[in-house]
């Protein structure tokens, strides 16, 4: 048994997809309605990575996005500003120049986002250049095809090199859960990414494949919980891909709360990547 199989064996199996779905449905039925409150929506707002990852992005568009976040600062003292702004690396410097809001992080997506189908040297250089341009956090893609082929040694080397080139910037590794085919594969990808050096594990790019699902979130939370029990190390979770409404966000909040507990419910360990969620939350709160 190689070291990767040994790592997988330290965690309980995910169970069948049907079993995972039933567990999620029980959590939602028991708790979700209790969590749709103003206080929870405010907390979620402060955990959003506001995201713009379009082929039509321009410096002007990104500048306007950042100005909106600057303008929100202090306008609702009872609602924390978003956690971060996430863009392609090309716009990292623009975000840095425009951003005046305090404690809002600058995130760049790297690793040949979204498909991860480029040279390892390009992934490493892209990450280093993003950090040099002002990125304070890095979201990078775990190649799902290579993961399913069990090309573990090469993948681990890539993640380790990307993490090294990110220096002190927290590394969020995107599993692309919608491409992995089963919750057991999601479990393995989550374990692998954590052992390769991820500070956060993230569901999806939101591009070619289905985005976040409650079942993937539950499976990832179970891995994070078990890893914390084994090592005492707390890994963060980021949900992304198609999360647009306050109701959807509360579903993910509920899963994280019930599996991982209150200690994870802050922007240091819980993020939601979205482009329009903040607006929907403010609509519910009454702008």
N, C-alpha and C positions, 0 to 999 in steps of 0.2 A: 504494500500500500504506500503510494507516494504521499508527500506532505500535504497536497491539496485534498486528497481523499481522506487523510487523517483529520484535516480541518473540518470537512463536511460531516464526518462521523461524530464530531463533538457536539453537534446540534441535532435536535430531534427532527424527523422528517416533517415536511409541510403538511402531509396528508393529501387526499385527493382534492381536486378543484371543488367538487361538490361539498366536501367536508369543510373546506375553508369558507365557502360561500355561506354555509349554514351558520358557522361561528360568527361571521360578520353580521348576518341578519339578526342573530340573537342580541349582539351588542347594540345594534342600531335600534331594535325594537325596545330594548330595556332603557336606553340612555339618551338617544339622539334628541328626543323632544325636550328633555331637561336642559339641554345645552344651547338651545337657540335663544340666547339672552343678549342684552346689550353689552354686558361685560365680556362675554365670550367673543362677540363680534369685534369689540375694540381690541382685544388681545390678538385676534387673528389679523386684524389690519396691521398691527405692528410686527407681524411675522411674514408679510408678503414681500417676495422679490418681484417688483414690477418689471415686466419683461417686454422687450421689443426685439424680435428676431425675424425680421421680414427682409426679403430680397429688395423691397422698396424703401428700406430705411435710408435716411440721409442725415447728415449732420444737423440740418435745420430741424428735422422731425425729432431727433433725439434731444436736441437742445430744448425744444418745446416740452417734451416729456419731463425733462429734469426741472424746468421752470415750474411746472405744475406741482411737483413734489416740494420744491422750494416754497411755493406759495402756500401749501398746506401747513407748513411748519408754524406751529403756534396758533393756527386759526381755530382749532378745536383742542383746547388744552386737555380735555378728557379723553382724546383719542391719540395714541402714539402714531408718529409717522411710520411709513413703511420701513422695512428692514434694509432693503437694498434695491439697486437698479441693475438689471441684467441685460447686456447687449453683446453683439459681436465684438471681437477685440478691436476691430477697426474704429469703433466709436468710444473706446475706453477713455481716450484723451479728451474727447468732447464732453463726456459725462464729468470727468474730473474738473474741467474748466468751468462748466456751468453750475456744478453742485455747490450750494451754500447750506443746505439743510444739514443739521448736526446728526451724527451717528447713523447716517444712511450710507451703507457700504456700496462699493463699486464692484460689480461682478462681471467677468468676461467668460464666455463659453469658448472652450478650446478642444483640442484633440481631434480636429477634423470634423467638428460639429456640422450636421447632425449624424452623419453615417459612420464616422471614424475610419473611413476608407482612404487613408493617406499614409505617407511614410512616417515612421516613428520619429525620425529627426525633425520633421515638420511639426509634429505634435508638441515636441519638447521646445522647439524654438518659438512656436506660437505662444505657448504658455509663458515663457520667459519674456517675450516682447510685451505680452499683455500686462504682466506685473510691472515691467519697466514703464509702461504707459500710465500706470496708476491703479490697476486692478488690485483689489484687496481680498477678493475671493475668486476661486476658479471653479467653474463647472465643466467637467470633461466627460467624454463618452467612453464607456466600456463597449468594445466592439461585440455586439450580440452574436454575430455569426461565428466569430472566433471562440466565444464563450460556449456556444452549443457544440462546437467541434472539440471542445476540451483542450484548446491550445493554451493551457494555463501558464506555462513558464514564460512564453513570449508576452502574454497579456500582463502578467504580474510585473515583468520588467518594464513594460511601457508605463504602467500606473506609477511604479516607483520612480521612474525617470521624470515623469510629469510632475509628481509631487516634489521632487528635488528642485526642479526648475521653477516651481511656484514659491520656493523659499518658505516664508512664514504664512503665506496666504492659505486659509482653509481650503481643502480640496473636496468638492462634491462630485462623486462619481455617479454618472447616469447609467442605470442598468438597462434602459429601454425595455421595460417589463412587458409591453405589448407585443414584442417580437419573440419573447422567450418561450411561449407556448404552453407553459404550465406553472402552477405555483411552486412545484418542486424545483423547477429550473430557476424561478425567481429567488427561492431560498438559497440555492447554490451560488447564484450571482451575487447576492447580498453578502454571503459569507466570504466569498472570494474577494470582493471589492474591499471589505473591511480589513481583511488580512493583508491586502496589497497596499493599504495605507490611506483609505478614504477616511476623511473626517466626518463627512455626511454621505449617506446613500440616497439617491434620487431616482424617482420612478422613470421619467420619460423626457424625451426631447420635445414632444408635442408636434413632431413633424410626420414622418412616413408611417409610423405605426400607432395603434391605439395608445392613448395617454393613460393617466393615472386611473386605477380602479380601487375600490375599497378592499378588494381581496388582495391585491398586490401590496397595498399599504399595510394591511394586517400581517401578511407574511414577513415583510421587511421589519415591522415592529417586533415580531417574535424573535427574529434573528438578533436585532439590536439588544433586546432584553436579555437573551441568553448570553450574548457576548459580554454585556455588563456584569452579569452574574459570574462569568468565568474569569474576567480580568479586572473588573472595577472601572473600566474605561467606558465613557459615555459617548456614543456615536449619534450624530444628528440624522434627521430624516427630512427630505424635501419632497413634496408632492407636486407634480406638474403635469401639464398636458390635459387641457379641456376643462379646467376648474374655473368656472366663470361666475357662479352665483354664491351668495352667502349660504344658502342651504347646502350646496355641495361642500363648501369649506367646512361647515359644521360637522358634516359626516366624517371628514378626515380628522378634525379636532377630536371627535368622540373616540375614534379608533386609537389615536395616539394616547389620549387620556386613559382609556380603559386598559390598554396593553402595557404602556410604559409608565404612566403616572404623571402627576403634576410637575415633577422635576424636569420633564422634557418640554413643558408648555411655555417656552419662551424662545426668543429669536436666536438664541445661542444653539438650540437643538431642534427647532421646529420651523420649517419654512414652507410656504406655498408659492410656487412660481406661476404667475398669471399676468395677463395684460389688462383685464377689465374687472377683476374681482374687487379691487379697492373701491371703484365707483359703485358697485352694487352694494357693498357693505355700507358705504356712506348713505346710499338711498334708504336702506333699512334703518339706519341710525337717525336719519333726518338731517340733511345738510344744513 
